[in-house]
Amino acid sequence: MVLQEKIGVRSVRIALSVLTGTVLIAGQAFADEAIQKVEITGSSIKRIAVEGALPVQRLSQEQIAKTGATTVADLIQSLPAMQGFSIAATAAGSNSGGIVSASIHNIGESYTLVLLDGRRIAPTGSGSTINLNSIPMSAVERVEILTDGASALYGSDAIAGVINFILKKNAQGGTIDATWSQPTAGRPGQSYNTNLTYGFGDLQEDRFNILATYRHDEQSPVKATDRSFASTSYIPFNYNGHNYIYDRTSPAAAPANVGVTFGNGMAPIGFSPYLMKNGSCPQQTYLSLNNTADTRNCSFDSTPAVEISPQNKRDSFFSKAQYKASDDITVFAEVALSRLDLTARIAQNIAPFTIAPGSDRYNTYVLPYLTAEQAANVKQVSGSYRTYDWGTRNSQTVTDAQHLVVGADGEIGAWSFGTGLTWSRNKLDERYVGGYALTKEFKDMLATNAFNPFAPIGAQSDATKAQIANSIFHGSVREASTTLKGVDAHGSREVFTLPGGAANLGIGADYREYAYQQTPSADAVGGKIYNLTAQPAYDMKRASYGVFGELLAPVTKELEVSLAGRYDSIAGVDNLLAHRKMGETQSASTYKVSARWQPVKTVLVRGSYGTGFKAPSMLDIGQPLVSAGVTQNSYACPFPNTDMCRPGNVQYNLLSGGNENLKPERSKQYSIGFRVEPNASFSFGADLWDVKISDAVSSISEQQIFAAPGKFRDLFTTFTEPSTGNTYWAMKSLSINIGKTHNQGIDYDMVGRQKFSFGQLTANLNGTYLMKSDYTRPGTDGDWTSDMNFFGIDNKVAFRHIVRAALTLDTGKVSNTLSANYRNGYQDAQATVRNVDTGKDESIRLWVPSYLTIDWQGKLALSKTASIRMGVKNLLDREPPLSLRASSGHQVGFDPRYTDQLGRSVYLTGTMAF
């Protein structure tokens, strides 16, 4: 606590000294520039906005509107340069709270720095990943995406690049708009949003401006059964002329399956008492294709209960006040607030329970199906039950984001400067609002035979249903928050003259403190929820500071060179619960050299080379060994004939932990590109980029560990089920600095314009051609693999081609845009399937075909102040192709990350200014 207070006092002193000192000096300042200069993402030097040495993609308000994007996530994740991000659809069962992220060039969301008006915002969790849901869409004036590393200016996390959301400022008057969207053919998935923005005061004439904007969004849920391609875990399909069945059903079923372990070295067995008695499986279950010689289960089709797109509503508010303290100094304060309320629903809960040998339940449902030898050596018996009558598991996550900045910018003598004090917090409250049974009530009902776990679906009596309704938990299970406090200051000025013009120097510094807290609820810790392992408690802090310098040198009229360097110091993690510091203070120095050469007005050539780094997250360093769910795939017992085996092929519990000896990840990267614009009607550009990362934080994959459990014996431990007290094998996932990655590709864009008597036709083409997406297998530093057009061991795909093309015809008050979005096909995840023709199991990888969607949007300007847009997304109603992947969400039969699960949707937007 003393350390915490010292850090807080120190940061406040630094902040106040920087802010007040800068503003007081400003009273004597004067401007010597008649031309307005702006700060461009990727540089600290204010300059006239021109095409620079670094590749920056810019999206204006009108360009954003023409994409049809209604949320920040829709906008960013539709860009060809984005791959490897998280989507809201995977929120179900993941404790993610519906996080949506950005990832440039498939390098990773934790390597992509997201800024709000040039400053950092509080991430989700202990690392650096930003939830795009916290960005107020209605306040965004434009977006700048730097697709090149920028650690030399921004510090950690900018290895892949930077996304900077530039917010509105100095706006007068009001705007109101609303959007409604509905999938066609009466399918669920409706959404709408409304927005009101108002500003008054002109900064130049009135010396002040106040802007405020509020927006409300709602998205209705989509159930798996609402879409034919997503409705079942038991999928028949045809491939290469053969009929197959893909089985993702679950051994946790209603009625329950039984698992029996024995002494005397006998292998465990599993079976369905219903199947053994009746010779077939009941409704919504199948004779599992995953059965082994020792199992004969009926497996439950859990997918129909899943919502493939979660229900959510969002409120966001942004306000900015600016005041010209002098002709050259502007002080400001801005606040951004958002609340996301997301409810994710997945299949009914899994409720293992014990069966006492000799009990009536044992004698009725277990003993008749054991041999005499087995019955004589029974050690423990458990039931694997799906609480169907308790309803779906419903988790509601309320995420509150608050972001406050006060600062000043302007001119002091020859210096252009900017400084700010930031407080930002991302806080979530995860609540269970359906489907989770209360421990005492559930156990009492089991003990008194108030319900029969071996009865088929629908067989419970009305009295039992009433007891079930009174045994469902409603309440919070955990709260978590990440808080950022920071101060920054930077300035730039002309320093000397070169043949090409004045050289500019930029310098700056920043100081940041991060605090991460997680508190499980008393109900979760106290075991009130049946079979729940409570989330661990955390209270961690870490501080860092950095200084940087940048020199922009116009060597000649045609050649401009930039040099940038930065030094960062990152403190160890203060684990306040453990009352100790974890990890050592680490430092990192990075640099960047870039140049632009423009031999003639119509041709520009540019390039850069630099280094970058990423600091490990606080949990990467300080997390103790904690429960982290289960493995993604099912496996046979890693150590057969031991007491901790589960029957058959099943998922095993997973424990994860940090490493105090982790060091920062390092990168080396370069880019080289050109732009050609022979006339106002045509332009073309391309940039080759290359990023290599070493000392990547990695862990040995579950596939490697279960393939050679003897070799990785130290990575196995045991896990005791809260509900039964039974102990089974579990896998440990531990962070280490050993990995390497190599990503390379080309970003390109082309614009063509043609005027006709009736209007102007504009064609836009932009895409990313990926050349490398290589990485060392987890836990190795020399065994390379790739995701290129291939579902890799990291459970994702790197697409060689992602392309977006748009054709716009503007005819006065009417504008029409037709756009196409394309990504190539890929080799799917490896899956074990049953060949219906031969009755044998086979291991296959499907070829998932390319995916193309067409969108249309029309705009009509009703007047100078009012317009209406109508559009159709996925005009051809393209369904997601079949995928047999078994990760990244509870959806089955397709991959929601790479396709549109809503289908054809019509939207209507009305805008009016006043």
Rosetta blueprint (number, residue, H / E / L):
1 M L
2 V H
3 L H
4 Q H
5 E H
6 K H
7 I H
8 G H
9 V H
10 R H
11 S H
12 V H
13 R H
14 I H
15 A H
16 L H
17 S H
18 V H
19 L H
20 T H
21 G H
22 T H
23 V H
24 L H
25 I H
26 A H
27 G H
28 Q H
29 A L
30 F L
31 A L
32 D L
33 E L
34 A L
35 I L
36 Q L
37 K L
38 V E
39 E E
40 I L
41 T L
42 G L
43 S L
44 S L
45 I L
46 K E
47 R E
48 I L
49 A L
50 V L
51 E L
52 G L
53 A L
54 L L
55 P L
56 V E
57 Q E
58 R E
59 L E
60 S E
61 Q H
62 E H
63 Q H
64 I H
65 A H
66 K H
67 T L
68 G L
69 A L
70 T L
71 T L
72 V H
73 A H
74 D H
75 L H
76 I H
77 Q H
78 S L
79 L L
80 P L
81 A L
82 M E
83 Q L
84 G L
85 F L
86 S L
87 I L
88 A H
89 A H
90 T H
91 A H
92 A L
93 G L
94 S L
95 N L
96 S L
97 G L
98 G L
99 I L
100 V L
101 S L
102 A L
103 S L
104 I E
105 H L
106 N L
107 I L
108 G L
109 E H
110 S H
111 Y H
112 T E
113 L E
114 V E
115 L E
116 L E
117 D L
118 G L
119 R E
120 R E
121 I L
122 A L
123 P L
124 T L
125 G L
126 S L
127 G L
128 S L
129 T L
130 I L
131 N L
132 L H
133 N H
134 S H
135 I L
136 P L
137 M H
138 S H
139 A H
140 V E
141 E E
142 R E
143 V E
144 E E
145 I E
146 L E
147 T L
148 D L
149 G L
150 A L
151 S H
152 A H
153 L H
154 Y H
155 G L
156 S L
157 D L
158 A L
159 I L
160 A L
161 G E
162 V E
163 I E
164 N E
165 F E
166 I E
167 L E
168 K L
169 K L
170 N L
171 A L
172 Q L
173 G E
174 G E
175 T E
176 I E
177 D E
178 A E
179 T E
180 W E
181 S E
182 Q E
183 P E
184 T L
185 A L
186 G L
187 R L
188 P L
189 G L
190 Q L
191 S E
192 Y E
193 N E
194 T E
195 N E
196 L E
197 T E
198 Y E
199 G E
200 F E
201 G L
202 D L
203 L L
204 Q L
205 E L
206 D L
207 R L
208 F E
209 N E
210 I E
211 L E
212 A E
213 T E
214 Y E
215 R E
216 H E
217 D E
218 E E
219 Q E
220 S L
221 P L
222 V E
223 K E
224 A H
225 T H
226 D H
227 R L
228 S H
229 F H
230 A H
231 S L
232 T L
233 S L
234 Y E
235 I E
236 P E
237 F E
238 N E
239 Y E
240 N L
241 G L
242 H E
243 N E
244 Y E
245 I E
246 Y E
247 D E
248 R L
249 T L
250 S E
251 P L
252 A L
253 A E
254 A L
255 P L
256 A L
257 N E
258 V E
259 G E
260 V E
261 T E
262 F E
263 G L
264 N L
265 G L
266 M L
267 A L
268 P L
269 I E
270 G E
271 F E
272 S L
273 P H
274 Y H
275 L H
276 M H
277 K H
278 N H
279 G L
280 S L
281 C L
282 P L
283 Q L
284 Q L
285 T E
286 Y E
287 L E
288 S L
289 L L
290 N L
291 N L
292 T L
293 A L
294 D L
295 T E
296 R E
297 N L
298 C E
299 S E
300 F E
301 D L
302 S L
303 T H
304 P H
305 A H
306 V L
307 E E
308 I E
309 S E
310 P L
311 Q E
312 N E
313 K E
314 R E
315 D E
316 S E
317 F E
318 F E
319 S E
320 K E
321 A E
322 Q E
323 Y E
324 K E
325 A L
326 S L
327 D L
328 D L
329 I E
330 T E
331 V E
332 F E
333 A E
334 E E
335 V E
336 A E
337 L E
338 S E
339 R E
340 L E
341 D E
342 L E
343 T E
344 A E
345 R E
346 I E
347 A L
348 Q L
349 N L
350 I E
351 A E
352 P E
353 F E
354 T E
355 I L
356 A L
357 P L
358 G L
359 S L
360 D H
361 R H
362 Y H
363 N H
364 T H
365 Y H
366 V L
367 L H
368 P H
369 Y H
370 L L
371 T L
372 A H
373 E H
374 Q H
375 A H
376 A H
377 N L
378 V E
379 K E
380 Q E
381 V E
382 S E
383 G E
384 S E
385 Y E
386 R E
387 T L
388 Y H
389 D H
390 W H
391 G L
392 T L
393 R E
394 N E
395 S E
396 Q E
397 T E
398 V E
399 T E
400 D E
401 A E
402 Q E
403 H E
404 L E
405 V E
406 V E
407 G E
408 A E
409 D E
410 G E
411 E E
412 I E
413 G L
414 A L
415 W E
416 S E
417 F E
418 G E
419 T E
420 G E
421 L E
422 T E
423 W E
424 S E
425 R E
426 N E
427 K E
428 L E
429 D E
430 E E
431 R E
432 Y E
433 V E
434 G E
435 G L
436 Y L
437 A E
438 L E
439 T H
440 K H
441 E H
442 F H
443 K H
444 D H
445 M H
446 L H
447 A H
448 T L
449 N L
450 A L
451 F L
452 N L
453 P L
454 F L
455 A L
456 P L
457 I L
458 G L
459 A L
460 Q L
461 S L
462 D H
463 A H
464 T H
465 K H
466 A H
467 Q H
468 I H
469 A H
470 N L
471 S L
472 I E
473 F L
474 H L
475 G E
476 S E
477 V E
478 R E
479 E E
480 A E
481 S E
482 T E
483 T E
484 L E
485 K E
486 G E
487 V E
488 D E
489 A E
490 H E
491 G E
492 S E
493 R E
494 E E
495 V E
496 F E
497 T E
498 L E
499 P L
500 G L
501 G E
502 A E
503 A E
504 N E
505 L E
506 G E
507 I E
508 G E
509 A E
510 D E
511 Y E
512 R E
513 E E
514 Y E
515 A E
516 Y E
517 Q E
518 Q E
519 T E
520 P E
521 S L
522 A H
523 D H
524 A H
525 V H
526 G L
527 G L
528 K L
529 I E
530 Y L
531 N L
532 L L
533 T L
534 A L
535 Q L
536 P L
537 A L
538 Y E
539 D E
540 M E
541 K E
542 R E
543 A E
544 S E
545 Y E
546 G E
547 V E
548 F E
549 G E
550 E E
551 L E
552 L E
553 A E
554 P E
555 V L
556 T L
557 K L
558 E L
559 L E
560 E E
561 V E
562 S E
563 L E
564 A E
565 G E
566 R E
567 Y E
568 D E
569 S E
570 I E
571 A L
572 G L
573 V E
574 D E
575 N E
576 L L
577 L L
578 A L
579 H L
580 R E
581 K E
582 M E
583 G L
584 E L
585 T L
586 Q E
587 S E
588 A E
589 S E
590 T E
591 Y E
592 K E
593 V E
594 S E
595 A E
596 R E
597 W E
598 Q E
599 P E
600 V E
601 K L
602 T L
603 V E
604 L E
605 V E
606 R E
607 G E
608 S E
609 Y E
610 G E
611 T E
612 G E
613 F E
614 K E
615 A L
616 P L
617 S L
618 M H
619 L H
620 D H
621 I H
622 G H
623 Q L
624 P L
625 L L
626 V E
627 S E
628 A E
629 G E
630 V E
631 T L
632 Q L
633 N L
634 S L
635 Y E
636 A L
637 C L
638 P L
639 F L
640 P L
641 N L
642 T L
643 D L
644 M L
645 C L
646 R L
647 P L
648 G L
649 N L
650 V E
651 Q L
652 Y L
653 N E
654 L E
655 L E
656 S E
657 G E
658 G L
659 N L
660 E L
661 N L
662 L L
663 K L
664 P L
665 E E
666 R E
667 S E
668 K E
669 Q E
670 Y E
671 S E
672 I E
673 G E
674 F E
675 R E
676 V E
677 E E
678 P E
679 N E
680 A L
681 S L
682 F E
683 S E
684 F E
685 G E
686 A E
687 D E
688 L E
689 W E
690 D E
691 V E
692 K E
693 I E
694 S E
695 D E
696 A E
697 V E
698 S E
699 S L
700 I L
701 S L
702 E H
703 Q H
704 Q H
705 I H
706 F H
707 A H
708 A L
709 P L
710 G L
711 K L
712 F L
713 R H
714 D H
715 L H
716 F E
717 T E
718 T E
719 F E
720 T E
721 E L
722 P L
723 S L
724 T L
725 G L
726 N L
727 T E
728 Y E
729 W E
730 A E
731 M E
732 K E
733 S E
734 L E
735 S L
736 I E
737 N E
738 I E
739 G E
740 K E
741 T E
742 H E
743 N E
744 Q E
745 G E
746 I E
747 D E
748 Y E
749 D E
750 M E
751 V E
752 G E
753 R E
754 Q E
755 K E
756 F E
757 S L
758 F L
759 G E
760 Q E
761 L E
762 T E
763 A E
764 N E
765 L E
766 N E
767 G E
768 T E
769 Y E
770 L E
771 M E
772 K E
773 S E
774 D E
775 Y E
776 T E
777 R L
778 P L
779 G L
780 T L
781 D L
782 G L
783 D L
784 W E
785 T E
786 S E
787 D L
788 M E
789 N L
790 F E
791 F L
792 G L
793 I L
794 D L
795 N L
796 K L
797 V L
798 A E
799 F L
800 R L
801 H E
802 I E
803 V E
804 R E
805 A E
806 A E
807 L E
808 T E
809 L E
810 D E
811 T E
812 G L
813 K L
814 V E
815 S E
816 N E
817 T E
818 L E
819 S E
820 A E
821 N E
822 Y E
823 R E
824 N L
825 G L
826 Y E
827 Q E
828 D E
829 A E
830 Q E
831 A E
832 T E
833 V E
834 R E
835 N E
836 V L
837 D L
838 T L
839 G L
840 K E
841 D E
842 E E
843 S E
844 I E
845 R E
846 L E
847 W E
848 V E
849 P L
850 S L
851 Y E
852 L E
853 T E
854 I E
855 D E
856 W E
857 Q E
858 G E
859 K E
860 L E
861 A E
862 L L
863 S L
864 K L
865 T L
866 A E
867 S E
868 I E
869 R E
870 M E
871 G E
872 V E
873 K E
874 N L
875 L L
876 L L
877 D L
878 R L
879 E L
880 P L
881 P L
882 L L
883 S L
884 L L
885 R L
886 A L
887 S L
888 S L
889 G L
890 H L
891 Q L
892 V L
893 G L
894 F L
895 D L
896 P L
897 R L
898 Y L
899 T L
900 D L
901 Q L
902 L L
903 G L
904 R L
905 S E
906 V E
907 Y E
908 L E
909 T E
910 G E
911 T E
912 M E
913 A E
914 F L
